[in-house]
Amino acid sequence: MAAVEATGLVKTFRTRKDTVKALDGIDLEVPEGTVLGLLGPNGAGKTTAVRVLTTLLKPDQGTARVLGHDVVMDADRVRSLVGLSGQYAAVDELLTGRENLWMFGRLYRLRSQQAKQRAEELLDIFDLTDAADRTLKTYSGGMRRRLDLAGSLIAHPRVLFLDEPTTGLDPRSRLDLWQIIRDRVREGVTILLTTQYLEEADELADSIVVVDHGSVIARGTADELKAKVGGERIEVVVHDPAETTRALELLIGSLDITEPDSTTKDEHTRRITVPAPGGSSALVEVIRTLDTGGIRIADIGLRRPTLDDVFLTLTGHEAEQKEQES
C-alpha cells in the first residue's frame, strides 16, 4: 500500500505582476515504510508539494491521499496521522525544550501526563535531556532542528514530512540527524524528505523524484538516476601542469576514446577525466599508459557519477542554483 499518493497536483500563485505555477501536474507515490527523496533546487516546488500533502495548502487541480485519506476532503484525519518538520524550526524561544515538547503534545490533544511522558522519551532519543530545562534562546542551530524534529514525532505519526531538515547545519549535526531519520524508518515510519543536498538523498532515500520548475523531470533509485549520465570515470591529477594536454592525448589513444567531448582537462588543477568503460581494468590501463609515457601521477581514482552530475545533465544547471520559491 502506498502511504502517500499524489496525481496531477497543480498549484498556482498569482501576484500583481506575475503568475507562477509552483506545481505543474506532479505525480508522487511513497510505499509504506520507505523514504522518498524529493530533490530539486530552491524554487522547484518542493515546499509547495509538502504543504499540499500536509493539508496546509489546497491544490488547484489533482488529488492527493495520505494513508488512504484525501488531503482536502479528510484534512483533519490526515493531520492526525502525519508529522511535519519545516525548513525553519517551529519552536518557541521563550520556552524550554521540555516545555516546547509538552506544548506540542497538548496541541495534538494528548493528556497533560501523556504529553509530559512523551516529551521525556523524545528528549532522550534526541540527546537533549541535559538541555531540557534551558530556554530555546540558548540552543544551537543543530539543537533547535533536533527539537523541531522531536516535536513532529510527538504523536507517533505514521508518515513524516521533512522539508530540508538539515539546511544550515554543520557536518556533525547533519550526520546526527541522518541517523535519527534512519532510526525512524526502522520503526516503520514512512518519510517524504525534500532536500537540495544531493548526497543526502543518495544516503537516505529508497527512491528519488527530481523536480524542477514545478514538474517531475526524473524518478528512480540513486543508481538508476546516475546511470542516466553514463558509467564510471577515471580522474587523474598529474604532477606537472604542462603535461596535462599530453597526458589526455595519450589516454584518448590508449583507451580508444572516439568522443573527445566525454573527456575534461583543467591545467590549473592538473586534473583530467576520461570514461572508464572497463571499470578497474581501465584504471590499470591508464596507469600503465602514463607510466610508459613518463608522466608522473599525483593522484588517480575511479569515480562513479554523482547526483550532482545527474541534475546538471537533466536540467542544464547546478542543483545548488538559488531561486526564490514563490
N, C-alpha and C positions, 0 to 999 in steps of 0.2 A: 504494500500500500504506500502511496506517496503521501508524505506528511504535508508537503506544500505543493500546490499545483496552481499555475497561472497560465491563462490562454489569452493572447491578443490584448495585453494590457496597454492602454493608451492614456497618457496624461499630458494635458497641455496647459501651460501657464501663459496668461495674457497680461501684458503691461501696456502703458500708454504708448510706448514706442514700438513694441515688438510682440510677436507671438512665438513661444518656444515650445516645441514638442519634446518634453523630457522623457517620455516613454512612447515608443513608436511600434506597438504591436509585439511586446516581449512575451515569450513563452518560457516557463520555468517548470521544472519538476524535481523535487528533492525526496528521494526514498527515505523511509523512517530509519533512524539510527545512523545517518550518513552526514557528511559535511559537503555542502555546495559552496564553492568559491565564486562569488560574483566579482569579476575582475574588470577594471577599467579606470581611466584617469578621472580627475575631478571634472564634473560636467557630463559624465557619461550616462547618468540616470540611475546610479546605484542606490543612492539615498532615497530617491523618489520611489523606486521599486519597494524598498523596505517599508516606507511609510504607507504605501498602499496595502502591503501584505500584513501589516500590523494594525490596520484599520484607522490610521491617523489621517489618511487621505482617501477620497473616493475616486476610483478610476473613471475616466470619461467613457471608455469603452473597454470591453473584455471582462473576464471573470477570474476570480482567484478563490481558492479554498485552502484552509489550513485544518488538517486532520478531519477533512470532510465537511467543514463548516464554511459557508460563504462569508467572505470578509465584509460584505456590505449588508446582506440580509440577516446575518447572525453575528454581528460585530461583538456583542457582549460576551458571547460564548468563546469567540476567538481570543479575546483579551484575557480570558481566564486560563487559557491553555498555553500562552506564549510568554516569553521574556524578551526584553529589548534593552540592548546597551548601545546608545547612540555615539556619535562622533565626539561629543563633549560630555564629560561626567555629570550626570544629573543628580548632584548631591547638594546638601545644604551646608555651607561653610560655617554656619553658626552653631551647628550641632556636632556632637562627637560621632565617631564611626559607629559605635553601638546604637546611639540614638537614631542615626540615619537608617540603619537596617531595621530597627524596631518600627520606625515610621513607615518604611516600605511595606512591612508585614501588615500593619494596620490598614494601609491603603488597599491591600489585597484582601481585606476583610478577615484576616486571621485574628483570633482572640489575643488579648494582650500577652498572656503567658506563652501562647504558641509563637507569637512574633518574637518574644524575648529568647525563647529556646532556639528558634531558627537563626536568629542573629548570632548567638554564641557559636552555633555549628559553622556558620559561614565565616565568621571571624577567624576561626581555627583553620578552616580549609584554605583561606586566602592569606594566611600568615599575618593577620592584622590584630591578633589578640593583645600584643604589647602596646599597640597604639589605639586600642578600642575606646579609651576614655579621653583621648585628645580631640580637640576641635579640628575640623577639616582644614582650617587655615594653616595648620602645621604640617599637613600631609604633602608629600612629594607628588609629582605628576603620576608616577607609577602606582603609588598607593591609592590615589583617587580613582584611577582606572580599575584597580582591583576591587575597590569598594563598590564602584558602579556596577561592575560585572556581578559582584555578590548580590547586589540589590535586585538584579534582573533574575536571579535564581531563587529569590526568597520564597516563592510559592511552588517550587518544584515544577517548572514549566517543562512540557514535553517537546516544545520547539523553541529554540533560542535564536534570535536575530542579533547579529553583532555587526554594527556598522563602523568599519575601520577602527577596530578596538585598540590597535597598537600605535595609532598615529601619534607622533611626538614622544614616544617612549625611548629610553636608552636601550642599548642592545640586551643588557641583562634583564631588564623589566619585560622586554618583548619575549625573551625565551621563557621567563616565568609564566607569562600569560599564555603562551603557546601550550605549555604543559597543563595548565588549568583547563584549557579548551579540550585537549586530548582526554583528560580525566572525565569530563562531562560526556564526551562521546562514548567512552567505555561504559558509562552508566546508562546508555541508551538514548541520550538526548539527541534530537535532530538539530543541526545547526546550519543556518544560512549566514555566510561570512562575506561581507564586502571588504575589498581591500584594493589599494593601488600598489601594495608591496608584492611584487611578483613571486619572490621567494616564499612569502607567507602562504600564498595559495598553493604553491608547489609542496610546501611542507605539511599543510593541514588538510587540504581538500581531497575528497574522494573523486569528485568531478568538478569541472570548471566551466563557467559560462563567461565569455568575453563580450563586453558591451561597449559600444562607442556611439555617441550622439543618440542615445535612446533606443538603439537596435542591437539585437544579438548578432555578432559577426562570426562567432565560432563557439563550439562547445565540445567537450570531451575530457579525457583524463589529461594530466600534465604531459605524460609521454606521448599521447595521441596528438596533442597540440604542438609539441616540439617536433614531431615527425613532419609537420606541415612545412617546416623550413629546411628540411633535409637532414642528413645524417651528421655524424661526428666530424669534428675539425681538429687539425693539429695547429697549435700555436708554438712558434719558435721565437726566442729572443737571441739575437746574435751579439757577440762581443763588440764588433766594430760596425758602427752605423754605415760606414762606406761600403760594407759588404752586403747590405740588406737587399739591394737590387739583384746582385749576382746570385745570392742565396735563393731568392724567389725563382729566378730563371732556371737554376739547377733543379729545383723541386718540380717546376712545371714540366720539365723534360723527363725526369725520372719517374714521376707519378702519372705521366701521360694525361695531364690536365688539358682538356680541349676547350674549356670555358674560362678564360683568364678573369672574367668578372667574378668568378667564385673564389678568387684569392684576394687578400688585402695586404698592404705594405705600409708601414709607418716608420720612416727613418728616424724620427725624433725619439721614439720609444724602442727602436731597433727590433720591432715586432713584425712578424709576418704570419699569416694564417692561410692554410690550404685545406681542401677537402680531404677526408680520411675514409674513403670507401671501404678500405680493408681493416679499419679499426686499428688494433695494436700492431698488426703486421705492417701497415702503412707507416706507423711510428718508427718501426725498426728501419724501414727503407729510407725515411727522412734522415735519421741519424747517420746511416751508412753513406748516403749521398753527400751530406755536408762534410763529413769527416774526410771522404775521398777528395772533395773539393778544397780542403784546407780551411774550412770556415769553422771557427770556434763557436760553440753554443753556450750561451749564458743560462738559458732556461728552455725547457720544452715540455709540452703536456698535451694530452688528448682531452678535448673539451666537447661535451655534449651541448646541443643548443639549449639556451635558457628561455624562460618565458618572456624575457625582455626581447629576445630575438623574434619570438612568435608575435608579440604585439607590434613590433616595428614592421614585420612582414605583412601582417593583416591590416594595419591601419595607416601605415606610412608615416607614423610619428611615434615618439617615445611614450611609454606608459606614464612617465612622470610629468608629461606636459601639463602645465597648470591651466585649468579653465574653471571659471566660476560656475558652479551648478546653479541653475535657476531655482 
